[in-house]
Amino acid sequence: MERRVTKKIKAGNTFIGGDSRITVQSMLNVPSTDIEGSVRQSQELEKAGCDIIRIAVPDMDAVKLIPAIKEKVSVPIVADIHFDYRLALESAAAGIDKIRINPGNIGDDSRVKQVADECRRRNIPIRIGVNSGSLEKHILEKYGRPSPQALCDSALYHASLLEKFDFDNIVLSMKSSNVDFMKQAYELAAERCIYPLHLGVTEAGTERMGIIKSAIGIGSLLLEGIGDTIRVSLTDEPVKEVYAAKDILKAMGLNNEGIKFISCPTCGRTRIDLIGLAKQAEERLKDCKKNITVAIMGCAVNGPGEAREADIGIAGGHGTGLIFKKGEIIKKVPEEALLDELIKEIELTD
C-alpha cells in the first residue's frame, strides 16, 4: 500500500511520519505519584516493543517522573498535559521528548508563544489531540454536534495557534469512540494537511471489544495509507495495547518483526488439544523477534499442505503430531512433546 506523504518529525531517537516506519505507542496507567511503579511499567512497555511511551503530567510533582523514567528506558517519553502551560515548560526543561497539549486550552497567545518557543528551541514536537468530548464551543455551534468535520476542524484550529508562532513540528490526532467518526475525521485531515497522524480509537473498551474496534478503525486507515503512529486504547494493562498494536501491523504486513501465526479453527477431525497448543505457542513465542511464519494445524487434511507457505509448523494426529518445514514433514513426535520440539526447531530456524 502507498503511504500518505507527511512531514517527518523526531521525538527523542524516534522518527514519526515521512518515510519512517509506523510506530507503536502506549500510556502508563500507574498513578503519577508512584515513581517506582511508573519506571517499572515503562520498562515493561519497552521490553514488549513499545516505541513511544506517554505519561500523564497533571501537576508539578509529576514532572519528576521524566528524569526517573528516562534514566531507565531508551524510548521517547511524551508528557500528556492539559490546561496548564507551565507544566509544558517544566516538562521541556526536564528533558521530555514530546508534548501532548492543545494550544487552545492553555490561555492567551503569550502562553502559546512561550510553549512554541521553548519546544522549538529544544526541538520538541507537539501532538495536538482532540476527541469528540473536547470540541470547542465555536466548532460545536458551527456543526450542531460532534462530527468528523468538527473533529478535523478542531485539530487544525489548534495547529493554527502554533503555526501563528512559526511552529510546525506537529502531530495530529482526532480520536473518537465512534469508529466511523474517527475514520472519517482522519481521512479529512489527510486531505487538508501534511502533518503526521497519530491513529487511535479512544475509550475503545476492555480487551476484547477494544481490540476489535481498534483493529477496524486503525486498520482501515492504514489500508488507505493514512497513519504514522498508532495506539490501541484498552481498559487493561498497557502491555496488552502494545501487543495488540504490533499484531495489527503484522496482520497488514507493515511490521516484519516477530512471528506470524497461522492456526486452523479445529473441527471434528482434531485429536489433539490444538487450542491449548496454539495459545501456549503464542505465549511462549510472543517476544521472539524472528521474521517467520508458524502454523499450528489440527490434522493432516489442512496441515502441511494447506500451510505449506509457513516456515515451520505442526499438524496434529491421534495423540501425536507432525512437525513440518515449508510443507515437508521432518519428524513425528508425541503430543506432549510437540510444543517443545516445535520451539527447538524454531530456535534452529534462520
C-alpha positions in Angstrom: 0.0 0.0 0.0 1.2 3.5 -0.7 1.7 5.7 2.4 0.5 9.2 2.6 3.3 11.8 2.3 3.8 13.7 5.5 6.3 15.8 7.4 8.9 13.8 9.2 9.4 14.7 12.8 11.7 13.4 15.5 10.9 12.6 19.1 14.0 11.7 21.0 15.6 8.9 19.0 12.5 8.0 17.0 11.1 9.4 13.8 7.4 9.8 13.1 6.0 10.3 9.6 7.8 10.7 6.3 9.5 7.5 5.2 9.8 6.2 8.8 8.1 3.0 9.9 4.8 3.2 11.8 5.5 3.4 15.5 3.5 1.9 18.4 2.6 3.9 21.4 1.1 3.2 24.8 0.5 5.2 28.1 1.3 4.4 31.7 -1.7 3.8 33.9 0.2 3.8 37.2 -0.7 6.8 39.4 1.7 9.7 38.6 2.6 9.8 42.3 4.1 6.3 42.0 7.5 7.0 40.5 8.9 3.5 41.2 5.8 1.8 39.7 5.9 4.2 36.7 9.5 3.3 36.0 8.8 -0.4 36.3 5.8 -0.2 33.9 7.8 1.9 31.4 10.5 -0.9 31.4 7.8 -3.5 30.8 6.4 -1.5 27.8 9.9 -1.1 26.3 10.5 -4.8 26.6 7.2 -5.5 24.9 8.2 -3.4 21.9 6.6 -0.1 22.7 8.2 2.7 20.6 6.9 5.7 22.4 5.6 6.0 26.0 3.2 8.6 27.2 2.9 9.7 30.8 0.3 11.9 32.5 1.7 15.1 33.9 -1.2 16.6 36.0 0.9 18.7 38.3 4.4 19.9 39.0 5.2 16.9 41.2 4.6 14.6 38.2 7.4 16.3 36.3 9.8 14.3 38.5 8.7 11.2 36.5 10.5 12.4 33.4 14.2 12.1 34.5 13.4 9.0 36.6 11.9 7.2 33.6 14.4 8.5 31.0 17.2 7.1 33.1 15.8 3.6 32.8 14.4 3.4 29.3 15.7 4.4 25.9 12.4 5.0 24.0 10.9 8.6 23.8 8.7 9.8 26.6 5.7 12.0 25.9 4.2 14.4 28.6 0.4 14.4 28.5 -0.6 17.9 29.6 -4.0 19.7 29.9 -4.7 23.4 30.5 -1.5 24.4 32.4 1.2 25.8 30.0 3.7 25.9 32.9 3.7 22.1 33.0 4.7 22.0 29.4 7.6 24.4 30.1 8.8 22.5 33.1 8.5 19.1 31.2 10.6 20.6 28.4 13.2 21.7 30.9 13.2 18.2 32.5 14.1 16.6 29.2 10.8 15.4 27.7 10.9 14.1 24.2 7.5 15.2 23.0 4.5 17.0 24.5 0.8 16.3 24.0 -1.2 19.6 24.6 -3.9 21.5 22.9 -2.8 25.2 22.5 -6.4 26.5 22.6 -6.8 25.2 26.2 -3.7 26.8 27.8 -4.7 30.5 27.7 -3.8 33.6 25.6 -1.3 34.0 22.8 1.5 34.8 25.2 1.3 31.4 26.8 1.0 29.6 23.5 4.1 31.5 22.3 6.1 30.5 25.3 5.4 26.8 24.8 6.0 27.1 21.0 9.3 29.0 21.5 10.6 26.6 24.2 9.7 23.5 22.2 11.3 25.0 19.0 14.4 25.8 21.0 14.7 22.2 22.3 13.4 20.6 19.1 10.4 19.0 21.0 7.4 18.1 18.8 3.9 18.7 20.0 0.9 16.4 19.5 -2.4 18.0 19.3 -5.0 15.5 20.4 -8.7 16.3 20.1 -11.7 14.0 20.7 -15.5 14.1 20.4 -15.9 15.2 24.0 -13.5 18.2 23.9 -14.7 20.2 20.9 -14.6 24.0 21.1 -17.8 25.9 21.6 -17.5 27.8 18.2 -17.0 24.5 16.4 -20.0 22.8 18.0 -22.1 25.9 17.2 -21.0 25.5 13.5 -21.9 21.8 13.2 -24.5 21.5 15.9 -23.0 18.3 17.3 -19.7 16.3 17.3 -19.0 15.1 13.7 -15.9 14.1 11.7 -15.8 17.5 10.2 -15.9 19.1 13.7 -13.0 16.8 14.9 -10.9 17.7 11.9 -11.6 21.5 12.2 -10.7 21.4 15.9 -7.4 19.7 15.3 -6.5 22.2 12.5 -7.7 25.1 14.7 -5.2 24.1 17.4 -2.5 23.7 14.9 -3.1 27.2 13.6 -2.4 28.6 17.1 1.1 27.1 16.9 1.6 28.0 13.3 1.0 31.6 14.2 4.3 31.5 16.1 6.2 29.6 13.3 5.9 26.3 15.0 5.0 23.3 12.8 6.8 20.4 14.5 3.3 18.9 15.0 1.5 15.6 15.1 -2.3 15.4 15.0 -4.9 13.0 16.4 -8.7 13.1 16.2 -9.9 10.3 18.3 -13.5 9.1 18.9 -15.1 6.1 20.5 -17.2 6.0 17.3 -15.1 4.1 14.8 -16.8 5.6 11.7 -16.4 9.2 13.1 -12.8 8.6 13.8 -12.1 7.1 10.4 -13.8 10.0 8.5 -12.0 12.6 10.7 -8.6 11.3 9.8 -9.5 11.0 6.1 -10.5 14.7 6.1 -7.3 15.7 7.9 -5.2 13.6 5.5 -6.6 15.8 2.7 -6.1 19.1 4.4 -2.6 18.9 6.0 0.7 17.2 5.7 1.2 16.7 9.5 1.9 13.1 10.7 -1.2 11.5 12.1 -1.5 9.5 15.4 -4.2 7.0 15.0 -6.5 5.6 17.7 -10.0 4.8 18.8 -10.5 6.5 22.2 -12.4 4.8 25.0 -12.4 1.7 22.9 -13.3 -0.6 25.9 -12.0 -3.6 27.6 -9.6 -6.0 25.8 -12.0 -8.0 23.6 -14.1 -5.1 22.2 -11.3 -2.6 22.4 -9.0 -4.6 20.1 -11.9 -5.2 17.7 -12.8 -1.5 17.4 -9.1 -0.5 17.2 -8.3 -3.1 14.5 -11.3 -1.8 12.4 -10.6 1.9 12.9 -6.8 1.8 12.7 -6.6 -0.9 10.2 -9.0 0.6 7.7 -7.0 3.9 7.7 -3.7 2.1 7.4 -5.0 0.3 4.3 -5.6 3.7 2.8 -2.0 4.7 3.5 -3.1 7.0 6.4 -1.4 6.9 9.7 2.2 7.3 11.1 2.0 6.2 14.7 -0.7 4.2 16.5 -2.1 3.5 19.9 -4.6 0.7 20.8 -6.5 2.1 23.8 -7.7 -0.7 26.2 -9.2 -0.7 29.7 -6.5 -3.2 30.6 -2.7 -3.5 31.2 -0.8 -1.2 28.8 1.5 -4.1 27.6 -1.6 -5.6 26.0 -2.0 -2.4 24.0 1.4 -2.8 22.6 1.0 -6.5 21.6 -2.4 -5.7 20.0 -0.9 -2.8 18.0 2.0 -4.9 16.9 -0.4 -7.6 15.8 -2.4 -5.2 13.8 0.7 -4.0 12.0 1.9 -7.6 11.4 -1.5 -8.7 10.1 -1.2 -5.9 7.5 2.4 -6.7 6.5 3.6 -3.4 8.0 5.8 -4.9 10.7 8.0 -7.9 9.9 9.5 -8.2 13.4 8.2 -11.2 15.3 6.4 -14.4 14.5 3.3 -14.5 12.4 0.9 -17.3 13.4 -1.4 -19.4 11.2 -3.8 -21.7 13.0 -6.9 -23.6 12.0 -10.2 -23.3 13.9 -10.3 -27.0 14.6 -13.1 -29.4 13.7 -14.3 -32.9 14.5 -11.1 -34.4 12.9 -8.9 -32.9 15.6 -7.5 -35.4 18.0 -5.0 -33.2 20.0 -5.5 -30.1 22.2 -4.8 -27.7 19.4 -6.5 -24.7 21.0 -4.3 -25.2 24.1 -1.2 -25.7 21.9 -1.9 -22.6 19.9 -2.3 -20.4 23.0 0.8 -21.8 24.6 2.8 -21.3 21.4 1.7 -17.7 21.1 2.6 -17.0 24.8 6.0 -18.7 24.7 7.0 -17.1 21.5 5.5 -13.6 22.0 8.9 -12.0 22.4 10.6 -13.9 19.6 11.9 -11.4 17.0 12.4 -13.8 14.1 10.6 -12.9 11.0 9.0 -16.3 10.3 5.5 -17.7 9.9 4.5 -20.6 12.2 1.5 -22.8 11.5 -0.5 -24.6 14.2 -2.8 -27.0 12.4 -5.3 -29.6 13.6 -4.8 -32.6 11.2 -3.2 -33.8 8.0 -6.1 -32.6 6.0 -5.2 -28.9 6.5 -1.7 -29.4 7.9 1.4 -29.5 5.8 -0.4 -29.0 2.6 -2.6 -26.0 3.4 0.1 -24.4 5.4 3.0 -25.2 3.0 3.9 -21.5 2.8 4.7 -21.4 6.6 8.3 -21.6 7.5 7.6 -24.2 10.2 4.5 -25.7 11.8 2.8 -28.6 13.4 -0.2 -30.8 12.4 -2.0 -33.0 14.9 -2.7 -36.7 14.8 -4.0 -39.3 17.2 -2.0 -38.3 20.3 0.9 -37.4 18.1 1.9 -34.6 15.8 3.9 -33.8 12.7 6.5 -31.1 12.5 7.0 -29.7 9.0 9.0 -27.0 7.3 7.8 -25.4 4.1 5.3 -28.2 3.7 7.8 -31.0 4.1 7.4 -33.3 7.1 10.6 -33.5 9.2 9.6 -35.5 12.2 6.7 -37.2 14.1 6.5 -36.7 17.9 4.2 -37.5 20.8 1.6 -34.8 21.6 3.1 -34.0 25.0 6.4 -33.2 23.3 5.0 -31.4 20.3 5.3 -27.8 21.5 8.8 -28.2 23.0 10.0 -29.8 19.7 8.4 -27.0 17.7 10.2 -24.4 19.7 13.5 -26.2 19.4 13.1 -26.2 15.6 12.2 -22.5 15.6 15.4 -21.7 17.5 17.3 -23.5 14.8 15.5 -21.6 12.0 17.3 -18.6 10.5 
